[in-house]
Amino acid sequence: MTTFTYTVDFSSAKRTQPKISNIQFGDGYAQRIAQGINNVSSNWSVSFVNRTLEEATEIENFFIARGGTESFDWTPPREEIEIKVVCTSWERSFSNPVSDTIRATFERVFEP
């Protein structure tokens, strides 16, 4: 498994949303149940601001090589355990003549 080793900026953000089914009954009573065994998943909006052109190209090529389908190992900020994620979208902006910024979305996946 490939590991993503670049450090994300502190402007990155984590979003967690459990997958549940909510059944609403006529008397106002509701019942919620988890969908599946790994129902709590997260995604991260990560950024790499003002990186050298070489580093920005390396990061972008890493994402292109996986094509949004191949997972890779990554350790999220302020966490110690490596997880599997996919990068489903990214954007590269041209900051100035010597650096670029990349913003991407990492989505946690559950695979063997």
C-alpha positions in Angstrom: 0.0 0.0 0.0 1.3 3.4 -0.9 1.6 6.0 1.8 1.0 9.8 1.4 3.8 11.5 3.3 3.2 15.2 2.5 2.2 17.4 5.5 -1.1 19.2 5.1 -1.6 22.8 6.2 -3.4 23.7 9.5 -6.2 25.3 7.4 -7.4 21.7 6.7 -10.7 20.5 8.1 -12.2 17.2 9.1 -15.9 16.4 8.6 -17.6 13.4 10.2 -21.1 12.1 9.5 -22.5 8.8 10.7 -24.6 6.9 8.2 -27.9 6.1 9.7 -31.5 5.2 8.8 -34.1 7.3 10.5 -37.6 5.9 10.8 -40.3 8.4 11.8 -43.5 7.1 13.3 -46.9 8.8 13.2 -46.9 9.6 16.9 -43.7 11.6 16.7 -41.5 8.7 17.8 -38.4 8.2 15.8 -36.0 5.3 15.6 -32.4 5.5 14.3 -30.2 2.6 13.4 -26.6 2.5 12.1 -26.1 1.5 8.4 -23.4 -1.2 8.4 -20.5 -2.0 10.7 -18.4 1.0 9.6 -21.1 3.6 9.7 -19.0 6.5 11.1 -16.8 7.9 8.3 -14.9 11.1 7.8 -13.6 13.2 5.0 -11.0 15.9 5.1 -10.6 19.1 3.1 -6.9 19.4 3.0 -4.7 22.2 1.6 -1.1 22.6 0.6 -0.6 26.3 0.3 2.3 28.0 -1.5 4.2 24.9 -2.2 7.2 24.9 -4.5 6.3 24.1 -8.1 8.2 20.8 -7.8 6.4 19.7 -4.6 3.0 20.8 -5.9 3.6 18.7 -9.1 4.6 15.7 -7.0 1.4 16.0 -4.9 -0.8 16.3 -8.0 1.0 13.4 -9.7 0.4 11.3 -6.6 -3.4 12.0 -6.9 -3.4 11.5 -10.7 -1.6 8.1 -10.4 -4.5 6.8 -8.2 -7.2 8.3 -10.3 -9.7 8.7 -7.5 -10.2 5.0 -7.1 -7.0 3.6 -5.5 -6.7 4.0 -1.8 -3.6 5.1 0.0 -2.4 5.2 3.6 -2.4 8.6 5.4 -2.1 9.8 9.0 -4.6 12.7 9.6 -3.4 15.8 11.5 -3.5 15.3 15.3 -4.0 11.6 15.0 -1.5 8.8 15.4 -3.1 5.9 13.5 -2.7 5.6 9.8 -6.0 5.1 7.8 -6.9 4.3 4.2 -8.3 7.2 2.2 -9.0 8.1 -1.5 -8.6 11.5 -3.0 -11.8 12.0 -5.1 -11.1 15.6 -6.1 -8.4 18.2 -6.1 -7.8 21.7 -7.3 -4.5 23.4 -8.2 -4.2 27.2 -8.2 -1.3 29.1 -9.4 -0.3 31.3 -6.5 2.7 33.1 -8.0 5.6 32.4 -10.4 7.4 30.1 -7.9 4.6 28.4 -5.9 1.2 26.8 -6.3 -1.6 25.8 -3.9 -3.4 22.5 -4.0 -6.7 21.8 -2.2 -8.1 18.3 -2.1 -10.7 16.1 -0.5 -9.7 12.9 1.3 -12.4 10.4 2.0 -11.9 7.5 4.5 -12.5 4.1 3.1 -12.8 0.7 4.8 -10.8 -2.0 2.9 -8.7 -4.9 3.9 
